[in-house]
């Protein structure tokens, strides 16, 4: 466990459910070849043998997708939001963003239930906070399934997020899906998940020291309470959550949101 995380205990039931949620997300994406080889990397970057994978449409790997660059430029206030929206609505990108969103919606319902339930809001935000501060037990089973010469080996044994840019990639997917789907049946869940990114990202940076975040965020109960209060307001305002994540990205890059 990381940093001051033992100061923020959760029940065994919460631990089991939260780990199951993140494990299943990972099992279809980064570790698809171990858990779901039949998917051929469809929900990741493909299988390297002709299946490109949905993430290839909007996240960088061998190439830098225009929509990813335009999200960064939007967040850094270098280009208008309209540029990002245009890129997110191009047919291939839109199809990938919305299919990922539909897939995640099913997993969310399985692990958390109805996103319109206030109790689910609290539960989900707690999951993102605990994930951000690296307060889950080791992923021992997965660690032993990964070969020693596999580059994923160093992180396979932890239920955590080490690549800090992935918080912002998560926001991009949610904002891009929202740009295409609008106020459909998934809007409340996307709002909750975006608020979770705006909470989990600074928790991760403050507790684990990965990157710079707001000066008022320090690894203590006061910050947890503040993050939860802010996140609950962001659930009700998708644009405010997106703007906060943009500010967090500027702080990450420049040390200041201005």
MIDOSE-1310 file (N, C-alpha, C; in nm, 2 decimals, decimal comma, always signed):
residues 258
xxxx	+0,08/-0,12/+0,00/+0,00/+0,00/+0,00/+0,09/+0,12/+0,00; +0,03/+0,23/-0,06/+0,12/+0,35/-0,08/+0,10/+0,46/+0,03; +0,21/+0,52/+0,07/+0,20/+0,64/+0,15/+0,12/+0,63/+0,27; +0,03/+0,73/+0,30/-0,05/+0,73/+0,42/-0,18/+0,65/+0,41
xxxx	-0,19/+0,56/+0,31/-0,32/+0,50/+0,28/-0,37/+0,42/+0,40; -0,29/+0,36/+0,49/-0,35/+0,29/+0,61/-0,44/+0,38/+0,69; -0,43/+0,51/+0,68/-0,51/+0,60/+0,76/-0,65/+0,60/+0,71; -0,68/+0,54/+0,60/-0,81/+0,55/+0,53/-0,86/+0,41/+0,51
xxxx	-0,90/+0,33/+0,61/-0,94/+0,20/+0,60/-1,08/+0,18/+0,54; -1,10/+0,07/+0,47/-1,23/+0,04/+0,41/-1,26/-0,10/+0,45; -1,39/-0,14/+0,44/-1,43/-0,28/+0,48/-1,38/-0,38/+0,38; -1,38/-0,50/+0,43/-1,34/-0,61/+0,34/-1,43/-0,62/+0,22
xxxx	-1,56/-0,59/+0,24/-1,66/-0,60/+0,13/-1,62/-0,49/+0,02; -1,60/-0,37/+0,07/-1,56/-0,26/-0,02/-1,43/-0,30/-0,10; -1,33/-0,35/-0,03/-1,21/-0,39/-0,09/-1,23/-0,49/-0,20; -1,31/-0,59/-0,17/-1,34/-0,69/-0,27/-1,41/-0,64/-0,39
xxxx	-1,51/-0,55/-0,37/-1,59/-0,50/-0,48/-1,51/-0,40/-0,56; -1,43/-0,32/-0,50/-1,36/-0,22/-0,57/-1,24/-0,28/-0,65; -1,18/-0,38/-0,59/-1,07/-0,45/-0,67/-1,13/-0,52/-0,78; -1,25/-0,58/-0,76/-1,31/-0,66/-0,87/-1,34/-0,57/-0,99
xxxx	-1,38/-0,45/-0,96/-1,42/-0,35/-1,07/-1,29/-0,31/-1,15; -1,19/-0,27/-1,08/-1,06/-0,23/-1,15/-1,00/-0,35/-1,22; -1,00/-0,47/-1,15/-0,95/-0,59/-1,22/-1,02/-0,62/-1,35; -1,15/-0,61/-1,35/-1,22/-0,65/-1,47/-1,19/-0,55/-1,58
xxxx	-1,19/-0,42/-1,55/-1,15/-0,32/-1,65/-1,01/-0,36/-1,71; -0,92/-0,39/-1,62/-0,78/-0,43/-1,67/-0,78/-0,56/-1,75; -0,87/-0,65/-1,71/-0,87/-0,78/-1,77/-0,92/-0,77/-1,92; -0,99/-0,67/-1,95/-1,04/-0,65/-2,09/-0,95/-0,56/-2,17
xxxx	-0,86/-0,49/-2,10/-0,78/-0,39/-2,17/-0,63/-0,44/-2,16; -0,56/-0,39/-2,06/-0,41/-0,42/-2,06/-0,38/-0,56/-2,06; -0,46/-0,64/-1,99/-0,43/-0,79/-1,97/-0,52/-0,88/-2,05; -0,57/-0,82/-2,16/-0,67/-0,90/-2,24/-0,61/-1,04/-2,28
xxxx	-0,48/-1,04/-2,31/-0,43/-1,17/-2,36/-0,42/-1,27/-2,26; -0,43/-1,24/-2,13/-0,43/-1,33/-2,02/-0,57/-1,38/-1,99; -0,66/-1,28/-1,98/-0,80/-1,31/-1,93/-0,90/-1,33/-2,04; -0,88/-1,25/-2,15/-0,98/-1,26/-2,26/-0,92/-1,26/-2,40
xxxx	-0,84/-1,37/-2,42/-0,77/-1,37/-2,55/-0,87/-1,38/-2,67; -0,99/-1,42/-2,64/-1,09/-1,42/-2,75/-1,13/-1,28/-2,80; -1,10/-1,18/-2,72/-1,13/-1,04/-2,76/-1,03/-0,99/-2,86; -0,91/-1,05/-2,87/-0,80/-1,01/-2,96/-0,76/-0,86/-2,94
xxxx	-0,77/-0,82/-2,82/-0,73/-0,68/-2,79/-0,83/-0,57/-2,84; -0,96/-0,61/-2,86/-1,05/-0,52/-2,91/-1,07/-0,40/-2,83; -1,07/-0,41/-2,69/-1,09/-0,30/-2,60/-0,96/-0,24/-2,56; -0,85/-0,28/-2,63/-0,72/-0,22/-2,60/-0,66/-0,16/-2,73
xxxx	-0,54/-0,19/-2,76/-0,48/-0,14/-2,88/-0,46/-0,25/-2,98; -0,55/-0,35/-2,97/-0,55/-0,46/-3,07/-0,45/-0,57/-3,03; -0,44/-0,67/-3,12/-0,35/-0,78/-3,09/-0,22/-0,78/-3,16; -0,19/-0,67/-3,23/-0,06/-0,66/-3,30/-0,06/-0,75/-3,43
xxxx	-0,17/-0,81/-3,47/-0,18/-0,89/-3,58/-0,30/-0,86/-3,67; -0,33/-0,73/-3,68/-0,43/-0,69/-3,77/-0,55/-0,63/-3,71; -0,58/-0,66/-3,58/-0,69/-0,60/-3,50/-0,64/-0,47/-3,44; -0,68/-0,35/-3,48/-0,62/-0,23/-3,42/-0,67/-0,20/-3,28
xxxx	-0,79/-0,24/-3,24/-0,83/-0,21/-3,10/-0,89/-0,07/-3,09; -0,99/-0,06/-3,01/-1,06/+0,07/-2,99/-0,98/+0,19/-2,94; -0,89/+0,16/-2,85/-0,81/+0,27/-2,79/-0,72/+0,33/-2,89; -0,68/+0,26/-3,00/-0,60/+0,31/-3,10/-0,66/+0,43/-3,17
xxxx	-0,79/+0,45/-3,16/-0,85/+0,56/-3,22/-0,84/+0,69/-3,15; -0,81/+0,68/-3,02/-0,81/+0,81/-2,94/-0,70/+0,82/-2,84; -0,62/+0,72/-2,82/-0,50/+0,73/-2,73/-0,37/+0,70/-2,80; -0,26/+0,77/-2,76/-0,14/+0,75/-2,83/-0,07/+0,62/-2,80
xxxx	-0,01/+0,56/-2,90/+0,08/+0,45/-2,89/+0,18/+0,45/-3,00; +0,15/+0,38/-3,11/+0,24/+0,40/-3,23/+0,23/+0,53/-3,29; +0,11/+0,59/-3,28/+0,09/+0,73/-3,34/+0,01/+0,81/-3,24; +0,01/+0,94/-3,27/-0,06/+1,04/-3,18/-0,20/+1,07/-3,25
xxxx	-0,31/+1,02/-3,20/-0,44/+1,05/-3,26/-0,47/+1,20/-3,25; -0,53/+1,26/-3,35/-0,56/+1,40/-3,35/-0,65/+1,44/-3,23; -0,74/+1,35/-3,20/-0,83/+1,38/-3,09/-0,76/+1,39/-2,96; -0,66/+1,31/-2,94/-0,58/+1,32/-2,81/-0,50/+1,45/-2,81
xxxx	-0,44/+1,49/-2,92/-0,37/+1,62/-2,93/-0,46/+1,73/-2,90; -0,58/+1,73/-2,96/-0,68/+1,84/-2,95/-0,73/+1,85/-2,81; -0,74/+1,73/-2,74/-0,78/+1,74/-2,60/-0,68/+1,81/-2,52; -0,55/+1,77/-2,54/-0,44/+1,84/-2,46/-0,44/+1,99/-2,49
xxxx	-0,46/+2,03/-2,62/-0,46/+2,17/-2,66/-0,57/+2,24/-2,59; -0,69/+2,18/-2,59/-0,80/+2,23/-2,52/-0,77/+2,26/-2,37; -0,72/+2,15/-2,31/-0,69/+2,16/-2,16/-0,59/+2,27/-2,13; -0,49/+2,29/-2,22/-0,39/+2,39/-2,21/-0,43/+2,53/-2,26
xxxx	-0,55/+2,54/-2,31/-0,61/+2,66/-2,36/-0,53/+2,71/-2,48; -0,48/+2,62/-2,56/-0,40/+2,66/-2,68/-0,49/+2,65/-2,80; -0,60/+2,57/-2,80/-0,70/+2,56/-2,90/-0,83/+2,56/-2,84; -0,94/+2,60/-2,92/-1,07/+2,60/-2,86/-1,13/+2,46/-2,85
xxxx	-1,23/+2,45/-2,76/-1,30/+2,33/-2,73/-1,36/+2,27/-2,86; -1,40/+2,36/-2,95/-1,46/+2,32/-3,07/-1,38/+2,23/-3,15; -1,25/+2,25/-3,15/-1,15/+2,16/-3,22/-1,16/+2,02/-3,17; -1,16/+2,01/-3,03/-1,17/+1,87/-2,97/-1,30/+1,81/-3,01
xxxx	-1,41/+1,88/-3,00/-1,54/+1,83/-3,03/-1,55/+1,78/-3,17; -1,49/+1,85/-3,26/-1,49/+1,81/-3,41/-1,41/+1,68/-3,42; -1,30/+1,67/-3,36/-1,22/+1,55/-3,37/-1,29/+1,43/-3,30; -1,35/+1,45/-3,19/-1,42/+1,35/-3,12/-1,54/+1,30/-3,20
xxxx	-1,60/+1,38/-3,29/-1,72/+1,34/-3,36/-1,68/+1,29/-3,50; -1,56/+1,27/-3,54/-1,52/+1,21/-3,66/-1,57/+1,06/-3,65; -1,62/+1,00/-3,76/-1,69/+0,87/-3,75/-1,61/+0,76/-3,68; -1,49/+0,74/-3,72/-1,41/+0,63/-3,66/-1,39/+0,65/-3,51
xxxx	-1,35/+0,78/-3,47/-1,32/+0,81/-3,33/-1,45/+0,80/-3,25; -1,56/+0,86/-3,31/-1,69/+0,86/-3,24/-1,73/+0,71/-3,21; -1,72/+0,63/-3,31/-1,76/+0,49/-3,29/-1,68/+0,42/-3,18; -1,55/+0,45/-3,17/-1,47/+0,39/-3,07/-1,50/+0,44/-2,93
xxxx	-1,52/+0,57/-2,92/-1,55/+0,64/-2,79/-1,68/+0,58/-2,74; -1,78/+0,57/-2,83/-1,91/+0,53/-2,78/-1,92/+0,38/-2,75; -1,84/+0,30/-2,83/-1,84/+0,16/-2,80/-1,77/+0,13/-2,66; -1,66/+0,20/-2,64/-1,60/+0,19/-2,51/-1,70/+0,23/-2,40
xxxx	-1,77/+0,34/-2,42/-1,86/+0,39/-2,32/-1,97/+0,29/-2,29; -2,02/+0,23/-2,39/-2,13/+0,13/-2,37/-2,08/+0,00/-2,30; -1,95/-0,03/-2,33/-1,89/-0,15/-2,26/-1,87/-0,12/-2,11; -1,82/+0,00/-2,08/-1,79/+0,04/-1,94/-1,93/+0,05/-1,87
xxxx	-2,03/+0,09/-1,94/-2,16/+0,11/-1,87/-2,21/-0,03/-1,82; -2,19/-0,13/-1,89/-2,23/-0,27/-1,85/-2,15/-0,31/-1,73; -2,02/-0,28/-1,73/-1,93/-0,32/-1,61/-1,97/-0,24/-1,49; -2,00/-0,11/-1,51/-2,03/-0,02/-1,40/-2,16/-0,08/-1,33
xxxx	-2,26/-0,11/-1,41/-2,39/-0,16/-1,36/-2,36/-0,29/-1,28; -2,28/-0,37/-1,33/-2,25/-0,50/-1,27/-2,18/-0,48/-1,13; -2,09/-0,38/-1,12/-2,01/-0,37/-1,00/-2,07/-0,26/-0,90; -2,14/-0,16/-0,95/-2,19/-0,06/-0,86/-2,34/-0,04/-0,86
xxxx	-2,41/-0,07/-0,97/-2,55/-0,06/-0,98/-2,60/+0,06/-1,06; -2,70/+0,13/-1,01/-2,77/+0,24/-1,07/-2,69/+0,37/-1,04; -2,64/+0,44/-1,15/-2,56/+0,56/-1,13/-2,64/+0,68/-1,08; -2,77/+0,67/-1,08/-2,86/+0,78/-1,04/-2,88/+0,77/-0,89
xxxx	-2,84/+0,66/-0,82/-2,86/+0,64/-0,68/-2,75/+0,72/-0,60; -2,79/+0,81/-0,51/-2,68/+0,89/-0,43/-2,59/+0,79/-0,36; -2,64/+0,68/-0,31/-2,55/+0,59/-0,24/-2,44/+0,53/-0,33; -2,48/+0,51/-0,46/-2,38/+0,47/-0,56/-2,27/+0,58/-0,58
xxxx	-2,32/+0,70/-0,58/-2,22/+0,81/-0,59/-2,11/+0,80/-0,49; -2,16/+0,79/-0,36/-2,06/+0,78/-0,25/-1,97/+0,66/-0,27; -2,03/+0,55/-0,31/-1,95/+0,43/-0,32/-1,85/+0,44/-0,43; -1,89/+0,49/-0,54/-1,80/+0,50/-0,65/-1,68/+0,60/-0,62
xxxx	-1,72/+0,71/-0,56/-1,61/+0,81/-0,53/-1,51/+0,75/-0,43; -1,56/+0,67/-0,34/-1,47/+0,60/-0,24/-1,38/+0,51/-0,32; -1,43/+0,44/-0,41/-1,35/+0,35/-0,49/-1,24/+0,42/-0,57; -1,27/+0,54/-0,62/-1,17/+0,61/-0,70/-1,07/+0,67/-0,60
xxxx	-1,11/+0,71/-0,49/-1,02/+0,77/-0,39/-0,92/+0,66/-0,34; -0,97/+0,54/-0,31/-0,88/+0,44/-0,26/-0,79/+0,39/-0,37; -0,84/+0,39/-0,50/-0,76/+0,36/-0,61/-0,65/+0,46/-0,63; -0,68/+0,59/-0,62/-0,59/+0,69/-0,64/-0,48/+0,69/-0,54
xxxx	-0,51/+0,66/-0,41/-0,40/+0,66/-0,31/-0,33/+0,53/-0,30; -0,37/+0,43/-0,38/-0,30/+0,30/-0,39/-0,32/+0,22/-0,26; -0,45/+0,21/-0,22/-0,48/+0,15/-0,09/-0,55/+0,01/-0,11; -0,51/-0,06/-0,21/-0,57/-0,19/-0,24/-0,46/-0,30/-0,21
xxxx	-0,50/-0,42/-0,18/-0,40/-0,53/-0,16/-0,34/-0,57/-0,29; -0,22/-0,64/-0,29/-0,15/-0,68/-0,41/-0,24/-0,76/-0,50; -0,21/-0,76/-0,63/-0,28/-0,84/-0,73/-0,19/-0,97/-0,75; -0,18/-1,05/-0,65/-0,08/-1,16/-0,65/-0,11/-1,26/-0,76
xxxx	-0,23/-1,29/-0,78/-0,27/-1,39/-0,88/-0,22/-1,34/-1,02; -0,25/-1,22/-1,05/-0,22/-1,16/-1,18/-0,06/-1,15/-1,20; +0,00/-1,12/-1,09/+0,15/-1,11/-1,09/+0,21/-1,24/-1,14; +0,16/-1,35/-1,09/+0,22/-1,48/-1,12/+0,18/-1,53/-1,26
xxxx	+0,08/-1,47/-1,32/+0,04/-1,50/-1,45/+0,12/-1,43/-1,56; +0,19/-1,33/-1,52/+0,27/-1,25/-1,62/+0,41/-1,30/-1,62; +0,46/-1,32/-1,74/+0,60/-1,37/-1,75/+0,70/-1,27/-1,70; +0,81/-1,32/-1,65/+0,91/-1,24/-1,59/+0,97/-1,14/-1,70
xxxx	+0,97/-1,18/-1,82/+1,03/-1,09/-1,93/+0,93/-1,00/-1,99; +0,81/-1,00/-1,94/+0,70/-0,92/-1,99/+0,71/-0,78/-1,93; +0,71/-0,67/-2,01/+0,73/-0,53/-1,96/+0,62/-0,49/-1,86; +0,51/-0,57/-1,86/+0,40/-0,54/-1,76/+0,43/-0,59/-1,62
xxxx	+0,53/-0,68/-1,61/+0,55/-0,75/-1,48/+0,57/-0,65/-1,37; +0,64/-0,54/-1,39/+0,67/-0,45/-1,27/+0,54/-0,39/-1,21; +0,43/-0,38/-1,28/+0,31/-0,32/-1,23/+0,20/-0,42/-1,22; +0,22/-0,54/-1,27/+0,11/-0,64/-1,27/+0,06/-0,68/-1,13
xxxx	+0,15/-0,67/-1,03/+0,12/-0,71/-0,90/+0,05/-0,61/-0,81; +0,01/-0,50/-0,87/-0,06/-0,39/-0,79/-0,19/-0,35/-0,86; -0,29/-0,33/-0,78/-0,41/-0,27/-0,82/-0,41/-0,12/-0,81; -0,33/-0,06/-0,91/-0,30/+0,08/-0,90/-0,28/+0,14/-1,04
xxxx	-0,27/+0,27/-1,05/-0,25/+0,34/-1,17/-0,12/+0,41/-1,16; -0,01/+0,37/-1,24/+0,12/+0,44/-1,23/+0,14/+0,54/-1,34; +0,08/+0,52/-1,46/+0,09/+0,61/-1,57/+0,00/+0,73/-1,55; +0,05/+0,84/-1,50/-0,03/+0,95/-1,46/-0,11/+1,01/-1,58
xxxx	-0,07/+1,00/-1,70/-0,14/+1,05/-1,81/-0,27/+0,98/-1,83; -0,28/+0,86/-1,78/-0,40/+0,78/-1,80/-0,52/+0,84/-1,73; -0,50/+0,92/-1,62/-0,62/+0,99/-1,57/-0,68/+1,08/-1,67; -0,59/+1,15/-1,74/-0,64/+1,24/-1,84/-0,70/+1,17/-1,97
xxxx	-0,64/+1,06/-2,00/-0,69/+0,98/-2,11/-0,84/+0,93/-2,08; -0,86/+0,89/-1,95/-0,99/+0,85/-1,90/-1,09/+0,97/-1,92; -1,05/+1,09/-1,89/-1,13/+1,21/-1,90/-1,16/+1,23/-2,05; -1,06/+1,21/-2,14/-1,08/+1,23/-2,28/-1,19/+1,14/-2,33
xxxx	-1,19/+1,01/-2,29/-1,29/+0,91/-2,33/-1,43/+0,96/-2,29; -1,44/+1,00/-2,16/-1,57/+1,04/-2,11/-1,62/+1,16/-2,18; -1,54/+1,26/-2,20/-1,58/+1,39/-2,26/-1,61/+1,36/-2,41; -1,53/+1,27/-2,47/-1,56/+1,24/-2,61/-1,69/+1,17/-2,63
xxxx	-1,72/+1,07/-2,54/-1,84/+1,00/-2,55/-1,96/+1,10/-2,52; -1,94/+1,19/-2,43/-2,05/+1,28/-2,40/-2,07/+1,37/-2,52; -1,97/+1,41/-2,59/-1,98/+1,49/-2,71/-2,07/+1,43/-2,82; -2,06/+1,29/-2,82/-2,14/+1,22/-2,92/-2,28/+1,17/-2,88
xxxx	-2,29/+1,15/-2,75/-2,41/+1,09/-2,70/-2,50/+1,18/-2,63; -2,45/+1,29/-2,58/-2,53/+1,40/-2,51/-2,60/+1,34/-2,39; -2,72/+1,40/-2,36/-2,79/+1,36/-2,24/-2,87/+1,23/-2,26; -2,81/+1,13/-2,29/-2,88/+1,00/-2,31/-2,89/+0,93/-2,17
xxxx	-2,92/+0,80/-2,17/-2,93/+0,73/-2,05/-2,80/+0,71/-1,97; -2,69/+0,73/-2,04/-2,56/+0,72/-1,97/-2,50/+0,84/-1,92; -2,58/+0,96/-1,93/-2,52/+1,08/-1,89/-2,48/+1,09/-1,75; -2,57/+1,04/-1,66/-2,55/+1,05/-1,52/-2,42/+0,97/-1,48
xxxx	-2,41/+0,85/-1,54/-2,29/+0,77/-1,51/-2,17/+0,84/-1,56; -2,17/+0,89/-1,68/-2,05/+0,96/-1,73/-2,01/+1,08/-1,64; -2,12/+1,15/-1,59/-2,09/+1,27/-1,50/-2,03/+1,22/-1,37; -2,08/+1,11/-1,32/-2,02/+1,05/-1,20/-1,88/+1,00/-1,22
xxxx	-1,85/+0,94/-1,33/-1,72/+0,89/-1,36/-1,62/+1,00/-1,39; -1,67/+1,11/-1,45/-1,58/+1,22/-1,47/-1,54/+1,29/-1,34; -1,64/+1,30/-1,25/-1,62/+1,36/-1,12/-1,52/+1,27/-1,05; -1,53/+1,13/-1,07/-1,43/+1,04/-1,01/-1,29/+1,06/-1,06
xxxx	-1,27/+1,10/-1,18/-1,14/+1,13/-1,23/-1,09/+1,26/-1,17; -1,18/+1,36/-1,16/-1,14/+1,49/-1,10/-1,10/+1,47/-0,95; -1,15/+1,36/-0,88/-1,12/+1,33/-0,75/-0,99/+1,24/-0,74; -1,00/+1,13/-0,82/-0,89/+1,03/-0,81/-0,76/+1,08/-0,85
xxxx	-0,75/+1,17/-0,96/-0,63/+1,22/-1,01/-0,55/+1,30/-0,91; -0,61/+1,40/-0,85/-0,53/+1,48/-0,75/-0,50/+1,40/-0,62; -0,59/+1,30/-0,59/-0,56/+1,22/-0,47/-0,43/+1,14/-0,50; -0,43/+1,08/-0,62/-0,31/+1,01/-0,67/-0,18/+1,09/-0,66
xxxx	-0,19/+1,21/-0,72/-0,08/+1,30/-0,72/-0,03/+1,35/-0,58; -0,13/+1,38/-0,50/-0,10/+1,43/-0,36/-0,05/+1,32/-0,27; -0,11/+1,20/-0,28/-0,06/+1,09/-0,19/+0,07/+1,02/-0,24; +0,08/+1,01/-0,37/+0,19/+0,93/-0,42/+0,30/+1,02/-0,48
xxxx	+0,27/+1,15/-0,49/+0,37/+1,24/-0,54/+0,41/+1,23/-0,68; +0,32/+1,17/-0,76/+0,35/+1,15/-0,91/+0,38/+1,28/-0,98; +0,29/+1,37/-0,96/+0,29/+1,50/-1,03/+0,24/+1,61/-0,94; +0,25/+1,73/-0,99/+0,20/+1,85/-0,92/+0,05/+1,85/-0,92
xxxx	-0,01/+1,90/-0,82/-0,15/+1,92/-0,81/-0,18/+2,05/-0,73; -0,30/+2,07/-0,70/-0,34/+2,19/-0,63/-0,27/+2,20/-0,49; -0,22/+2,32/-0,46/-0,14/+2,33/-0,33/-0,22/+2,29/-0,21; -0,35/+2,31/-0,21/-0,43/+2,28/-0,09/-0,45/+2,13/-0,08
xxxx	-0,41/+2,05/-0,17/-0,43/+1,91/-0,16/-0,31/+1,84/-0,10; -0,32/+1,79/+0,02/-0,21/+1,72/+0,09/-0,27/+1,59/+0,14; -0,18/+1,49/+0,17/-0,23/+1,36/+0,21/-0,29/+1,35/+0,35; -0,41/+1,40/+0,36/-0,48/+1,40/+0,50/-0,63/+1,39/+0,48
xxxx	-0,69/+1,38/+0,60/-0,84/+1,37/+0,60/-0,91/+1,50/+0,55; -0,85/+1,61/+0,58/-0,90/+1,74/+0,53/-0,91/+1,74/+0,38; -0,81/+1,69/+0,31/-0,81/+1,69/+0,16/-0,91/+1,59/+0,11; -0,92/+1,48/+0,18/-1,02/+1,38/+0,14/-1,16/+1,44/+0,14
xxxx	-1,19/+1,50/+0,25/-1,32/+1,57/+0,27/-1,35/+1,67/+0,17; -1,25/+1,75/+0,14/-1,26/+1,86/+0,04/-1,28/+1,80/-0,10; -1,21/+1,70/-0,14/-1,22/+1,63/-0,27/-1,36/+1,57/-0,28; -1,41/+1,51/-0,18/-1,55/+1,45/-0,19/-1,65/+1,56/-0,20
xxxx	-1,64/+1,67/-0,13/-1,74/+1,78/-0,14/-1,74/+1,83/-0,28; -1,62/+1,86/-0,33/-1,61/+1,91/-0,47/-1,66/+1,81/-0,57; -1,63/+1,68/-0,55/-1,67/+1,58/-0,65/-1,82/+1,57/-0,65; -1,89/+1,58/-0,54/-2,03/+1,57/-0,54/-2,10/+1,69/-0,62
xxxx	-2,03/+1,80/-0,62/-2,09/+1,91/-0,70/-2,06/+1,89/-0,85; -1,94/+1,83/-0,88/-1,91/+1,80/-1,02/-2,00/+1,70/-1,08; -2,05/+1,60/-1,00/-2,14/+1,50/-1,05/-2,26/+1,57/-1,12; -2,30/+1,69/-1,06/-2,42/+1,76/-1,11/-2,38/+1,86/-1,22
xxxx	-2,26/+1,87/-1,26/-2,21/+1,96/-1,36/-2,10/+1,91/-1,44; -2,13/+1,84/-1,55/-2,03/+1,77/-1,63/-1,93/+1,87/-1,68; -1,97/+1,99/-1,72/-1,87/+2,08/-1,78/-1,78/+2,13/-1,67; -1,83/+2,15/-1,55/-1,74/+2,20/-1,44/-1,64/+2,09/-1,41
xxxx	-1,68/+1,96/-1,41/-1,58/+1,85/-1,39/-1,47/+1,85/-1,50; -1,52/+1,87/-1,62/-1,42/+1,88/-1,74/-1,33/+1,99/-1,72; -1,38/+2,11/-1,68/-1,29/+2,23/-1,66/-1,19/+2,20/-1,55; -1,23/+2,14/-1,44/-1,14/+2,11/-1,33/-1,03/+2,02/-1,38
xxxx	-1,06/+1,92/-1,46/-0,96/+1,82/-1,51/-0,86/+1,90/-1,60; -0,92/+1,99/-1,68/-0,83/+2,07/-1,76/-0,73/+2,15/-1,67; -0,78/+2,21/-1,56/-0,70/+2,28/-1,47/-0,59/+2,19/-1,41; -0,63/+2,07/-1,37/-0,54/+1,98/-1,31/-0,43/+1,94/-1,42
xxxx	-0,46/+1,93/-1,54/-0,37/+1,90/-1,64/-0,27/+2,02/-1,66; -0,32/+2,14/-1,65/-0,23/+2,26/-1,66/-0,13/+2,26/-1,55; -0,18/+2,23/-1,43/-0,10/+2,23/-1,31/+0,01/+2,12/-1,33; -0,03/+2,00/-1,38/+0,06/+1,90/-1,40/+0,17/+1,94/-1,50
xxxx	+0,14/+2,02/-1,60/+0,23/+2,06/-1,70/+0,31/+2,18/-1,66; +0,25/+2,28/-1,60/+0,31/+2,41/-1,58/+0,34/+2,44/-1,43; +0,27/+2,37/-1,34/+0,28/+2,40/-1,20/+0,17/+2,50/-1,15; +0,10/+2,55/-1,25/-0,01/+2,65/-1,22/-0,12/+2,63/-1,32
xx	-0,24/+2,66/-1,28/-0,35/+2,65/-1,38/-0,36/+2,77/-1,47; -0,29/+2,87/-1,45/-0,29/+2,99/-1,54/-0,17/+3,00/-1,63
